[in-house]
Amino acid sequence: MYDPSHLRTFLAVAQTLSFTQAARRLGLRQSTVSQHVRRLESTAGRQLFSRDTHSVELTEDGEAMLGFARRILEAHDQAAAFFTGTRLRGRLRFGASEDFVLTRLPEILEGFRHDHPEVDLELTVELSGTLHEQLADGKLDLVLAKRRPEDPHGELVWHDRLVWIGAERLRLDAARPVPLIVYPPPGITRALALEALERQGRPWRIACTSGSLNGLIAAARAGLGVMAHSQGLIPPGLVRVPPRAGLPELGRVDFVVTQATRRTQSQGAANALANRILQGGVSLHTGR
């Protein structure tokens, strides 16, 4: 009933909220992407996106289709691998940034391990900047991490806004430097936060530094200061700092999956895991 190619196109548009970026990711013409979405909407008998010349948003039915599309494609890929006799083997060195510690990434990895039991998956959790360096040095095969908006490398999983967050009871004194809770260098959110404050001319001080997301969350919940964080991944117990605090806008950040440029024996496994992440990417920050 549902064409897998149409479902893959739907997921790409849902993750990027852009027909242009979805076409670029899939290697299709934008007109083909639009055609796939129209045919899927015709098959479902529902409108899946509300769109105009400026924006693309999922409708309520589109939100519901997300879960169905992922499950259908997972079953399709499992059947294809089983009947073609394709069995991936070898070692896959995968790096994920700290941002994904509290998301549904473990479920995606569990599904990958179930489907490819002969792949030796090695997981590294680090700062995004560190992971990109290790990928460039040939120490990793695949990375899921943040990138700066101007960085062209990697396939977009989703893009989000960076916001200031802290404990609900926290009050900032405008006459004192902003207390910051940050990752150590080369943390991308750290750099973006400091750059924004410098542009505004707002004094700041480092109240806490930790390479662990749980460490940063603990400091923020204790009211030590504020931290820059993805709007779609705000941890429980923390809230957005209200506009009256006068903190500068942080802009957006992209979450991408990036493979090593040099071809290795892990290429097949890296492709399979990258595709699984791209298919399930929306669930990483929405919980759906």
C-alpha positions as CSV (number, residue, x, y, z in Angstrom):
1,M,0.0,0.0,0.0
2,Y,2.8,2.4,0.9
3,D,5.7,2.7,-1.5
4,P,9.0,2.6,0.4
5,S,10.6,5.2,-1.8
6,H,7.7,7.6,-1.0
7,L,8.1,6.9,2.7
8,R,11.9,7.6,2.6
9,T,11.2,10.9,0.9
10,F,8.5,11.7,3.5
11,L,11.0,11.1,6.3
12,A,13.7,13.2,4.6
13,V,11.2,16.1,4.3
14,A,10.0,15.6,7.9
15,Q,13.5,15.8,9.3
16,T,14.7,18.7,7.3
17,L,11.4,20.6,6.9
18,S,12.6,21.5,3.5
19,F,11.8,20.0,0.1
20,T,15.1,21.4,-1.3
21,Q,17.3,19.8,1.4
22,A,15.4,16.5,1.2
23,A,16.1,16.4,-2.5
24,R,19.7,17.1,-1.9
25,R,20.0,14.4,0.7
26,L,18.2,11.8,-1.5
27,G,19.9,12.8,-4.8
28,L,16.5,13.5,-6.4
29,R,15.0,16.5,-8.2
30,Q,12.8,18.7,-6.0
31,S,9.9,18.0,-8.4
32,T,10.3,14.3,-7.7
33,V,10.3,14.9,-3.9
34,S,7.1,16.9,-4.3
35,Q,5.6,14.1,-6.4
36,H,6.5,11.4,-3.9
37,V,4.8,13.4,-1.1
38,R,1.7,14.1,-3.1
39,R,1.4,10.4,-4.0
40,L,1.9,9.4,-0.3
41,E,-0.8,11.9,0.7
42,S,-3.1,10.5,-2.0
43,T,-2.5,6.9,-0.8
44,A,-3.1,7.9,2.9
45,G,-6.0,10.1,2.0
46,R,-4.6,12.8,4.4
47,Q,-2.5,15.9,4.2
48,L,0.8,15.2,5.8
49,F,2.5,18.6,5.5
50,S,1.2,22.2,5.7
51,R,3.4,24.2,3.4
52,D,3.6,27.7,1.8
53,T,6.4,29.6,0.1
54,H,8.2,30.2,3.5
55,S,7.8,27.1,5.6
56,V,7.0,23.4,5.8
57,E,5.4,21.9,8.9
58,L,4.0,18.4,9.7
59,T,0.3,18.2,10.2
60,E,-1.2,16.1,12.9
61,D,-1.6,13.2,10.4
62,G,2.0,13.8,9.3
63,E,3.1,13.4,12.9
64,A,1.2,10.1,13.1
65,M,2.8,8.9,9.8
66,L,6.3,9.3,11.2
67,G,6.1,6.2,13.4
68,F,4.4,4.1,10.8
69,A,6.9,5.1,8.1
70,R,9.9,4.2,10.3
71,R,8.5,0.8,11.2
72,I,7.5,0.0,7.6
73,L,10.9,0.9,6.3
74,E,12.7,-1.1,9.1
75,A,10.6,-4.2,8.2
76,H,11.3,-3.6,4.5
77,D,15.0,-3.3,5.0
78,Q,15.1,-6.4,7.3
79,A,13.3,-8.5,4.7
80,A,15.5,-7.3,1.9
81,A,18.7,-8.1,3.8
82,F,17.3,-11.6,4.8
83,F,16.3,-12.7,1.3
84,T,19.3,-11.2,-0.5
85,G,21.6,-13.0,1.9
86,T,23.4,-9.7,2.6
87,R,25.2,-10.0,6.0
88,L,27.4,-7.2,7.2
89,R,30.5,-8.0,9.1
90,G,33.5,-6.3,10.6
91,R,34.3,-3.5,13.0
92,L,32.4,-0.2,13.0
93,R,33.7,2.7,15.1
94,F,30.8,5.0,15.7
95,G,30.9,8.3,17.6
96,A,27.9,10.1,19.1
97,S,28.0,13.4,20.8
98,E,27.0,14.0,24.4
99,D,23.7,15.5,23.2
100,F,22.3,12.1,22.5
101,V,22.9,10.5,25.9
102,L,19.3,11.0,27.0
103,T,17.6,10.4,23.6
104,R,16.3,7.3,21.8
105,L,19.7,6.7,20.2
106,P,20.1,3.5,22.3
107,E,17.0,2.1,20.7
108,I,18.3,2.8,17.2
109,L,21.6,1.1,18.1
110,E,19.9,-1.9,19.6
111,G,17.9,-2.4,16.4
112,F,21.1,-2.1,14.3
113,R,22.8,-4.7,16.5
114,H,19.8,-7.0,16.2
115,D,19.8,-6.8,12.4
116,H,23.6,-7.0,12.0
117,P,24.9,-9.3,14.8
118,E,28.2,-9.9,13.1
119,V,29.2,-6.2,13.1
120,D,31.4,-5.3,16.0
121,L,30.0,-1.9,17.0
122,E,32.4,0.3,19.0
123,L,30.7,3.4,20.5
124,T,32.6,6.6,21.5
125,V,30.7,9.4,23.3
126,E,32.5,12.7,23.1
127,L,32.1,16.4,22.3
128,S,31.0,17.1,18.7
129,G,34.2,19.0,18.0
130,T,36.3,16.1,19.3
131,L,34.4,13.6,17.2
132,H,34.8,15.5,14.0
133,E,38.6,15.7,14.7
134,Q,38.8,11.9,15.4
135,L,36.8,11.2,12.2
136,A,39.2,13.4,10.2
137,D,42.2,11.5,11.8
138,G,40.8,8.1,10.7
139,K,40.0,7.0,14.3
140,L,36.2,6.8,13.7
141,D,34.1,5.5,10.7
142,L,30.8,7.3,11.4
143,V,29.8,10.3,13.6
144,L,26.5,11.7,14.8
145,A,27.1,15.1,16.1
146,K,26.5,18.9,15.9
147,R,28.0,21.1,13.3
148,R,28.1,24.8,12.8
149,P,25.5,26.0,10.3
150,E,28.1,27.2,7.8
151,D,29.8,23.7,7.8
152,P,28.9,21.8,4.6
153,H,30.0,18.4,5.8
154,G,27.7,15.6,6.8
155,E,24.0,14.6,6.0
156,L,21.5,16.7,7.9
157,V,19.5,14.7,10.5
158,W,17.6,17.8,11.7
159,H,18.3,21.4,12.5
160,D,17.3,23.2,15.7
161,R,17.6,26.5,17.5
162,L,20.1,26.9,20.3
163,V,18.5,28.5,23.4
164,W,19.6,29.5,26.9
165,I,18.3,27.1,29.6
166,G,18.6,26.9,33.4
167,A,16.7,26.1,36.6
168,E,13.2,27.6,36.8
169,R,14.1,29.5,40.0
170,L,17.3,31.0,38.5
171,R,17.4,34.8,38.3
172,L,20.2,36.6,36.5
173,D,21.6,39.9,37.9
174,A,22.0,42.3,34.9
175,A,24.8,44.1,36.9
176,R,26.9,40.9,37.2
177,P,28.6,38.7,34.6
178,V,26.5,35.9,33.2
179,P,27.4,32.6,34.9
180,L,28.0,30.0,32.2
181,I,27.7,26.2,32.4
182,V,29.7,24.9,29.4
183,Y,31.5,22.0,27.8
184,P,35.3,22.4,27.6
185,P,36.9,23.3,24.2
186,P,36.3,22.4,21.4
187,G,32.6,22.3,22.3
188,I,30.5,23.8,19.6
189,T,27.8,25.1,21.9
190,R,30.4,26.6,24.2
191,A,32.0,28.5,21.2
192,L,28.6,29.8,20.0
193,A,27.6,30.9,23.4
194,L,30.8,32.9,24.0
195,E,30.7,34.4,20.5
196,A,27.1,35.6,21.1
197,L,27.9,37.2,24.5
198,E,31.0,38.8,23.0
199,R,29.0,40.3,20.2
200,Q,26.5,41.7,22.7
201,G,29.2,43.0,24.9
202,R,27.8,41.2,27.8
203,P,30.3,40.2,30.6
204,W,30.4,36.5,31.5
205,R,32.2,34.0,33.7
206,I,32.6,30.2,33.7
207,A,30.6,28.8,36.6
208,C,31.0,25.1,35.6
209,T,32.9,23.1,33.0
210,S,32.2,19.5,32.3
211,G,32.7,17.1,29.4
212,S,29.6,15.1,30.6
213,L,26.1,16.2,29.8
214,N,24.9,14.8,33.1
215,G,27.5,17.0,34.8
216,L,26.2,20.1,33.0
217,I,22.6,19.2,33.8
218,A,23.4,18.7,37.5
219,A,25.1,22.1,37.7
220,A,22.2,23.8,35.9
221,R,19.6,22.2,38.1
222,A,21.5,23.4,41.2
223,G,21.2,27.0,39.9
224,L,24.9,27.6,39.2
225,G,24.2,29.3,35.9
226,V,22.8,29.0,32.3
227,M,23.8,26.9,29.4
228,A,23.3,26.9,25.7
229,H,21.4,23.9,24.5
230,S,19.3,22.5,21.6
231,Q,15.7,23.6,21.9
232,G,14.5,20.1,21.0
233,L,16.6,18.4,23.6
234,I,15.9,20.4,26.8
235,P,16.4,18.0,29.7
236,P,13.7,17.5,32.4
237,G,14.0,19.9,35.3
238,L,15.3,22.7,33.2
239,V,13.5,25.5,31.3
240,R,14.2,28.2,28.7
241,V,15.6,31.4,30.2
242,P,12.9,34.1,29.6
243,P,13.6,37.0,27.2
244,R,13.5,39.5,30.1
245,A,17.0,38.2,31.0
246,G,18.3,40.0,28.0
247,L,20.6,37.2,26.8
248,P,21.6,37.3,23.1
249,E,20.1,35.0,20.4
250,L,22.3,32.0,19.7
251,G,21.1,31.1,16.2
252,R,20.6,27.6,15.0
253,V,22.7,24.4,15.0
254,D,22.6,21.4,12.7
255,F,22.8,17.7,13.8
256,V,24.4,15.6,11.1
257,V,25.7,12.1,10.4
258,T,29.1,12.1,8.8
259,Q,31.1,9.3,7.3
260,A,34.9,9.0,6.9
261,T,36.0,10.2,3.5
262,R,38.3,7.3,2.9
263,R,36.7,4.0,2.0
264,T,37.3,1.2,4.5
265,Q,36.0,-2.3,5.1
266,S,33.4,-0.8,7.5
267,Q,31.8,1.1,4.6
268,G,28.8,-1.2,4.3
269,A,28.1,-1.2,8.0
270,A,28.6,2.6,8.2
271,N,26.0,3.1,5.4
272,A,23.5,0.8,7.1
273,L,23.8,2.6,10.5
274,A,23.7,6.0,8.8
275,N,20.5,5.1,7.0
276,R,18.9,3.8,10.2
277,I,19.8,7.1,12.0
278,L,18.4,9.2,9.1
279,Q,15.2,7.2,9.1
280,G,14.8,7.5,12.8
281,G,16.2,10.9,13.2
282,V,13.0,12.7,14.1
283,S,12.5,10.4,17.1
284,L,15.9,11.5,18.5
285,H,14.6,14.9,19.5
286,T,10.8,14.4,19.6
287,G,10.5,11.1,21.4
288,R,8.1,9.8,18.7
